[in-house]
Amino acid sequence: MTTSTAEAPASALRPATRTSWVQRLTGRQRAAIVTAEVLIVLALWEVIVTVLALVSPVFLPPPSRIVQGFADLVTTGELWPHLGSSTTAYVIGYLLGAAAGVTLGLIIGGSSLIYKLSTPIIWSLYATPWIALRPLATVWFGFAAGPIIFLVFIASFYPVLLNTIAGVQTVNRSVINAARVFGASRVEVFRKIALPSTFPYVLTGLRHAVVIGMIGLIVGELTGASTGLGALITLKTSTFKTGQAFAVIILTIIWTVGLSQLMNHIAKSRSPWLGRKEI
Amino acid sequence: MTAVSSPSRLRASGKRRSPRPPAPPLRGRVKWWGAVAAEVVILLALWELAVGTLELIDPEFFPPPSAIVGSLADLASGGRLLPHLLFSLQSFAIGYLLAVVLGITLGIMLGGSPLLNLLLGPFVWVLYATPKVAFAPLLVLWLGFGVESKVFMVLFMAIFPIIVNTVEGLQTVDPSLLRAGRVYGAGRLALTVKVILPSMLPFVLVGLQVGIVRGFIGVVIGEFMGSTQGLGILLSQSASMFQMADALAVVAILILLSNSAMGILMAVKRVVAPWHKPGGDLL
């Protein structure tokens, strides 16, 4: 979501000539306002639960309890094995999914025949909730990391596949024709023109896959798993240690947001010519 | 934009005469669905061959289509299926409709007011980027095993793509169109109805599409976490008792449901916003 910059056109519902004072704020002022706002919300939250006792702290742990919960998890060392198993499963699943997605994407996108054959299947499966496979994955892959890796794989495979296909298909025809005129073989065309042109799309797919793979990880670990961040959330919630559960949830938020920002950064540095909107 | 054909299109008031690009010819669409059907049949036949006849994979682990169809028939006729199906559909429908109404409203508020965008935007953005499934156990803790927690899960998961896409739709209205409208004397109401809303519509519909996908994930995960009834419960129970044919039958039903919902939305999109090319936001 974009925050309006100072020179952006006025919001659609206002005449284009009048800009509101909000749009004339600088980046620093915006950051200051948002920070202040977050602090106010946290303070209110704390007051409502702790001081006014309007809500039970078990149901909605105030920030102090969440911080306490995080400290507990770290000092007792309980966090680390779960964090470790989540990270391993995520990395393996993501790399497998990304590799499969790029490979298949290049093949499917590159040949219009294969594309025509595959699209019905791909689009039919598009809307399916793949997490429905979670209970089945336990039967197929056992109770250890197998089903979790499987779920991360499925989750990250799809965005990479779709974006790679789109990328291969939007290679600029005139550039290919020019290369052909200069005597490039099909392999050379593929290597020197199609691949670099597809690259930004692949990056977009990888970026989306980071977030969606994370969903796969958590979903995989919420039920039927003994280790992992998702399992930790379920465990702490069912033992009513909601402060710790919230702390883990916030950890997953930080992980997801951090990773996607990292991917954004990588994408921008690799393909600085990209000003266009992502797919 | 398509060529100007009649002066009444240029008036900011008066009868709406926006030309529609021709829908894909019926023959083309029938051919597409024919291809889908043919492919599905071929794949199912191969599957049946590989598992049922040749037993390349143990049919206990991965039943052939014949077993799955048998399970479906049993579940349906035995009356086991219907209560779970209705429960899930009900949760999804209520949650999704709430998400659409609230999401579009919030999206319009956020997109239209730079102040609200500044204040609420960061929260929306952070929640949009988080794996909301992580909240599922907490939702069951708060709202119990009944319909409420599933409805809220669907609402929670589906509302964010709708908000974000609505905001984007509002913010990418072409300013020159707005200025052209004002030149022709359109007031704020006419501008909103004739320029902003149609321009926003494709984005909102894409948001609704993503919302369907997320919403279905919400129902299933909500039911996994704890529920009295529902397709998710049926699925996890069948799987835990190693009744794979039953489990895969439920998966087939889920595939059918979610694709039907998506298909309905695509049809709505073709009627309401035909100028938008399909396959825009792939996620």
Chai-1 contact restraints between the chains, C-beta under 6 A:
chainA,res_idxA,chainB,res_idxB,connection_type,confidence,min_distance_angstrom,max_distance_angstrom,comment,restraint_id
A,M1,B,W125,contact,1.0,0.0,6.0,A-B,restraint_1
A,M1,B,V164,contact,1.0,0.0,6.0,A-B,restraint_2
A,M1,B,V167,contact,1.0,0.0,6.0,A-B,restraint_3
A,T3,B,G121,contact,1.0,0.0,6.0,A-B,restraint_4
A,S4,B,P114,contact,1.0,0.0,6.0,A-B,restraint_5
A,P9,B,P175,contact,1.0,0.0,6.0,A-B,restraint_6
A,S11,B,G112,contact,1.0,0.0,6.0,A-B,restraint_7
A,S11,B,P114,contact,1.0,0.0,6.0,A-B,restraint_8
A,A12,B,L170,contact,1.0,0.0,6.0,A-B,restraint_9
A,A12,B,V173,contact,1.0,0.0,6.0,A-B,restraint_10
A,A12,B,I196,contact,1.0,0.0,6.0,A-B,restraint_11
A,L13,B,G112,contact,1.0,0.0,6.0,A-B,restraint_12
A,A16,B,P175,contact,1.0,0.0,6.0,A-B,restraint_13
A,S20,B,P114,contact,1.0,0.0,6.0,A-B,restraint_14
A,V22,B,P114,contact,1.0,0.0,6.0,A-B,restraint_15
A,V22,B,L115,contact,1.0,0.0,6.0,A-B,restraint_16
A,V22,B,L118,contact,1.0,0.0,6.0,A-B,restraint_17
A,Q23,B,P114,contact,1.0,0.0,6.0,A-B,restraint_18
A,V34,B,P122,contact,1.0,0.0,6.0,A-B,restraint_19
A,P120,B,A35,contact,1.0,0.0,6.0,A-B,restraint_20
A,P120,B,V36,contact,1.0,0.0,6.0,A-B,restraint_21
A,P120,B,E39,contact,1.0,0.0,6.0,A-B,restraint_22
A,A127,B,V213,contact,1.0,0.0,6.0,A-B,restraint_23
A,A127,B,S258,contact,1.0,0.0,6.0,A-B,restraint_24
A,A127,B,N259,contact,1.0,0.0,6.0,A-B,restraint_25
A,A127,B,M262,contact,1.0,0.0,6.0,A-B,restraint_26
A,T128,B,I255,contact,1.0,0.0,6.0,A-B,restraint_27
A,T128,B,S258,contact,1.0,0.0,6.0,A-B,restraint_28
A,P129,B,F216,contact,1.0,0.0,6.0,A-B,restraint_29
A,P129,B,I217,contact,1.0,0.0,6.0,A-B,restraint_30
A,P129,B,V220,contact,1.0,0.0,6.0,A-B,restraint_31
A,P129,B,L254,contact,1.0,0.0,6.0,A-B,restraint_32
A,I131,B,I217,contact,1.0,0.0,6.0,A-B,restraint_33
A,I131,B,V220,contact,1.0,0.0,6.0,A-B,restraint_34
A,I131,B,I221,contact,1.0,0.0,6.0,A-B,restraint_35
A,A132,B,V220,contact,1.0,0.0,6.0,A-B,restraint_36
A,A132,B,V251,contact,1.0,0.0,6.0,A-B,restraint_37
A,A132,B,L254,contact,1.0,0.0,6.0,A-B,restraint_38
A,P135,B,L235,contact,1.0,0.0,6.0,A-B,restraint_39
A,P135,B,S236,contact,1.0,0.0,6.0,A-B,restraint_40
A,P135,B,A239,contact,1.0,0.0,6.0,A-B,restraint_41
A,L136,B,A239,contact,1.0,0.0,6.0,A-B,restraint_42
A,L136,B,A247,contact,1.0,0.0,6.0,A-B,restraint_43
A,V139,B,A239,contact,1.0,0.0,6.0,A-B,restraint_44
A,P159,B,L283,contact,1.0,0.0,6.0,A-B,restraint_45
A,L162,B,L282,contact,1.0,0.0,6.0,A-B,restraint_46
A,H208,B,L283,contact,1.0,0.0,6.0,A-B,restraint_47
A,M214,B,P131,contact,1.0,0.0,6.0,A-B,restraint_48
A,I215,B,P131,contact,1.0,0.0,6.0,A-B,restraint_49
A,I215,B,V133,contact,1.0,0.0,6.0,A-B,restraint_50
A,I218,B,P131,contact,1.0,0.0,6.0,A-B,restraint_51
A,I218,B,V133,contact,1.0,0.0,6.0,A-B,restraint_52
A,I218,B,A134,contact,1.0,0.0,6.0,A-B,restraint_53
A,V219,B,V133,contact,1.0,0.0,6.0,A-B,restraint_54
A,V219,B,I221,contact,1.0,0.0,6.0,A-B,restraint_55
A,T223,B,F224,contact,1.0,0.0,6.0,A-B,restraint_56
A,I233,B,A134,contact,1.0,0.0,6.0,A-B,restraint_57
A,I233,B,P137,contact,1.0,0.0,6.0,A-B,restraint_58
A,T234,B,P137,contact,1.0,0.0,6.0,A-B,restraint_59
A,T237,B,P137,contact,1.0,0.0,6.0,A-B,restraint_60
A,T237,B,L138,contact,1.0,0.0,6.0,A-B,restraint_61
A,T237,B,L141,contact,1.0,0.0,6.0,A-B,restraint_62
A,I249,B,A134,contact,1.0,0.0,6.0,A-B,restraint_63
A,T252,B,P131,contact,1.0,0.0,6.0,A-B,restraint_64
A,T252,B,A134,contact,1.0,0.0,6.0,A-B,restraint_65
A,I253,B,T130,contact,1.0,0.0,6.0,A-B,restraint_66
A,T256,B,A129,contact,1.0,0.0,6.0,A-B,restraint_67
A,T256,B,T130,contact,1.0,0.0,6.0,A-B,restraint_68
A,T256,B,P131,contact,1.0,0.0,6.0,A-B,restraint_69
A,V257,B,A129,contact,1.0,0.0,6.0,A-B,restraint_70
A,I279,B,L282,contact,1.0,0.0,6.0,A-B,restraint_71
